[in-house]
Amino acid sequence: MLLKFSKLFFIALIVCFAGIHSAQAQQDDYRLNVRRTFGYGNGSDIRGTFTISIVGPGNVSTVKYMIDDQLIAETTSAPFSYSFQTTQFPSGWHDLSAIIETNQGLILTTPVRRFNFVTAEQESSGMAGIIIPLLGGIVLVVIGVVAFQSIVFRKKPLSTLPLGASRNYGMRGGTICPQCHRPFAIHWWALNIGFRNRFDRCDFCGKWSVVHPLGRAELSAAESAELEQAQDSSHNSAKTEQDRLKEMVDQSRYTDQ
């Protein structure tokens, strides 16, 4: 009799343990997801509008969302999400969690997630802590690229295309150097400054300047201007040679006498 009772007790203990383990396993399958809809987020520091939802298997009938063990919303239909604004609550640290009821009537609780609802002043300070190092990094990149170009090329031209020669401007387009007024293709390593502006180095004069992509018509006009400049230079050179020969003839005429 004692042996039989011991067996029943042992079986009941196993069933109880299995039930607790199964419930714990199911509870561990669910977690709380907090997604920023609009506002500021930097790690655990948040401010603005956020959406909370459940991540895990289906089989959910009801979800109750809690902040600091206080009910803020109850949802009974998919996707069981809820949006809230941090400004609706006092600033500082808060515990977020969810209580889930499954279709089988099990009550499960997600692990707590802690967030710091920051003030507007703290948000501004946090943004400055992000933007200032980012801008500093961009400035260092600009300085590095300019220094590298200056040391390696020493303002030597990157291209020896003759005046008026047609060229391929590539996917980034072309522009006109404000220093020498020759059109060149914007380089892949040109630095973006603003919406369309680029900080780039001219292929011909080697000088750095702020430029922006131009249309094909403007670039073609610049190429034509180059060609006219080349023709004028050639004509002037020919005239100079003729004048020099004439001068030599005149000088020889005086010498013969």
C-alpha positions in Angstrom: 0.0 0.0 0.0 2.8 2.4 0.9 4.6 1.5 -2.3 1.6 2.2 -4.4 1.1 5.6 -2.7 4.7 6.4 -3.3 4.4 5.6 -7.0 1.2 7.8 -7.3 2.9 10.7 -5.5 6.0 10.4 -7.8 3.8 10.4 -10.9 1.9 13.4 -9.7 5.1 15.2 -8.9 6.4 14.5 -12.5 3.2 15.7 -14.0 3.2 18.9 -11.9 6.9 19.6 -12.8 6.2 18.9 -16.5 3.2 21.3 -16.4 5.3 24.1 -14.7 8.2 23.5 -17.2 5.8 23.6 -20.2 4.2 26.9 -18.9 7.6 28.4 -18.3 8.7 27.3 -21.8 5.7 28.9 -23.3 6.2 32.1 -21.3 9.8 32.3 -22.5 8.6 32.1 -26.1 6.9 35.6 -25.9 8.7 38.9 -25.6 7.8 42.6 -25.8 8.8 44.5 -28.9 9.1 48.3 -28.6 9.4 50.2 -32.0 9.9 53.9 -32.5 7.1 55.4 -34.7 8.2 59.0 -34.4 10.7 60.7 -32.1 14.1 60.1 -30.5 15.7 56.9 -29.5 19.2 56.2 -28.3 19.6 52.9 -26.5 17.2 52.9 -23.5 16.6 56.6 -23.8 13.4 57.3 -25.7 11.1 60.2 -26.4 8.1 60.5 -28.8 5.6 58.0 -30.1 6.3 54.3 -29.8 4.5 51.1 -30.7 4.6 48.1 -28.5 3.7 44.6 -29.7 4.2 40.9 -28.9 6.8 38.7 -30.6 6.2 35.0 -30.4 3.9 32.2 -31.5 0.3 32.8 -32.3 -2.5 31.3 -30.1 -3.1 34.6 -28.4 -6.5 35.8 -27.4 -5.8 38.9 -25.2 -2.8 41.1 -24.5 -2.6 43.6 -21.6 0.2 46.1 -21.8 1.7 47.4 -18.5 3.9 50.3 -17.5 5.2 50.0 -14.0 2.6 47.3 -13.3 -0.2 49.7 -14.3 -2.5 48.7 -17.2 -2.3 51.1 -20.1 -4.1 49.1 -22.8 -5.8 45.8 -23.6 -6.1 44.4 -27.1 -8.1 41.4 -28.2 -7.4 41.3 -31.9 -4.3 40.9 -34.1 -1.8 42.4 -34.4 -2.2 43.1 -30.7 -0.2 46.3 -30.9 -0.6 49.6 -29.1 0.9 53.1 -29.6 1.7 55.5 -26.9 3.6 58.7 -26.3 6.3 59.0 -23.7 5.1 62.5 -22.8 1.9 60.9 -21.4 4.1 59.6 -18.5 6.5 61.2 -16.1 10.1 61.4 -17.3 12.5 58.8 -15.9 12.9 55.1 -15.9 9.8 52.8 -16.5 9.2 49.1 -16.7 7.3 47.9 -19.7 5.8 44.4 -19.9 2.8 42.5 -21.3 0.4 39.9 -19.9 -0.7 37.4 -22.5 -3.7 35.1 -22.3 -3.7 32.2 -24.8 -6.7 30.5 -26.4 -6.2 27.7 -23.9 -6.6 30.1 -21.0 -2.9 30.2 -20.0 -1.7 33.5 -18.5 1.8 34.4 -19.4 4.0 37.4 -18.7 6.8 38.8 -20.9 10.1 39.7 -19.4 10.3 43.3 -18.3 12.0 45.9 -20.5 13.3 49.1 -19.0 13.3 52.5 -20.8 14.2 56.0 -19.7 11.6 58.5 -20.9 13.7 61.6 -21.4 12.8 65.2 -21.4 13.1 67.6 -24.3 16.4 69.0 -22.8 17.8 65.5 -22.4 16.8 64.7 -26.0 18.6 67.8 -27.3 21.7 66.9 -25.3 21.6 63.3 -26.6 21.2 64.5 -30.2 24.2 66.8 -29.8 26.2 63.8 -28.5 25.3 62.0 -31.8 25.6 64.8 -34.3 28.8 66.5 -33.1 31.0 63.4 -33.4 29.3 62.6 -36.7 30.1 66.0 -38.1 33.6 65.8 -36.7 34.1 62.5 -38.5 32.9 64.0 -41.8 35.3 66.9 -41.3 38.2 64.5 -40.7 37.3 62.6 -43.8 37.3 65.8 -45.9 40.6 66.9 -44.5 42.1 63.4 -45.2 40.9 63.3 -48.8 42.1 66.8 -49.5 45.5 66.1 -47.9 45.9 62.8 -49.7 45.1 64.4 -53.1 47.4 67.3 -52.4 50.3 65.2 -51.4 50.0 62.5 -54.1 49.1 64.8 -57.1 50.5 68.1 -55.9 48.0 70.0 -58.0 49.0 68.1 -61.1 46.3 67.5 -63.7 44.5 64.2 -63.4 43.6 64.3 -67.1 45.4 65.4 -70.3 42.4 65.6 -72.5 42.8 68.4 -75.2 40.6 71.4 -75.3 37.1 70.5 -76.8 37.6 66.8 -76.6 34.4 64.8 -75.9 34.3 62.9 -72.6 32.3 60.3 -70.7 30.8 61.8 -67.5 29.7 58.5 -66.0 26.9 57.8 -63.6 27.6 60.7 -61.2 27.4 63.2 -64.1 29.6 66.1 -65.0 30.3 69.7 -63.8 32.3 72.7 -64.8 35.3 73.9 -62.7 34.7 77.4 -61.4 38.5 78.0 -61.6 39.5 77.0 -65.1 36.0 76.6 -66.6 36.6 73.2 -68.1 34.0 70.5 -67.8 35.0 67.3 -66.0 33.3 64.1 -64.6 32.4 64.2 -60.9 34.6 61.6 -59.1 33.3 58.7 -57.0 35.3 60.1 -54.1 33.8 63.5 -54.3 32.3 64.5 -50.9 28.6 65.3 -50.6 27.9 68.8 -49.2 24.2 69.5 -48.9 21.6 68.2 -51.3 23.4 68.4 -54.7 26.7 70.1 -53.9 30.0 68.2 -54.1 33.4 69.1 -53.0 35.6 67.8 -55.8 39.0 68.3 -57.5 39.2 69.5 -61.1 40.9 67.0 -63.5 42.7 69.8 -65.3 43.7 72.7 -63.0 43.9 70.4 -59.9 42.0 72.9 -57.7 39.3 72.0 -55.2 36.0 73.7 -55.3 32.3 73.2 -54.5 30.4 72.1 -57.6 27.1 70.4 -58.5 26.0 68.2 -61.4 25.0 70.0 -64.6 22.8 69.0 -67.6 24.1 67.7 -70.8 23.4 71.0 -72.6 25.6 73.0 -70.3 28.4 70.5 -70.5 28.2 70.4 -74.3 28.3 74.2 -74.4 31.4 74.2 -72.2 33.1 71.6 -74.5 32.2 73.9 -77.5 33.8 76.8 -75.7 36.9 74.8 -75.1 37.1 73.9 -78.8 36.7 77.6 -79.8 39.5 78.5 -77.3 41.7 75.8 -78.9 41.0 77.1 -82.4 41.8 80.7 -81.3 45.0 79.6 -79.7 46.0 77.7 -82.8 45.2 80.8 -85.0 47.1 83.1 -82.8 50.1 80.7 -82.8 50.0 80.6 -86.6 49.9 84.4 -86.8 52.7 84.7 -84.4 54.8 82.4 -86.5 54.1 84.4 -89.6 55.0 87.6 -87.9 58.3 86.0 -86.7 59.1 84.9 -90.3 58.3 88.3 -91.7 60.5 89.9 -89.1 63.3 87.5 -90.0 62.9 88.4 -93.7 63.0 92.1 -92.9 66.1 91.7 -90.9 67.8 89.7 -93.6 66.9 92.4 -96.1 68.8 95.0 -94.1 71.7 92.6 -93.6 72.1 92.1 -97.4 72.6 95.8 -97.9 
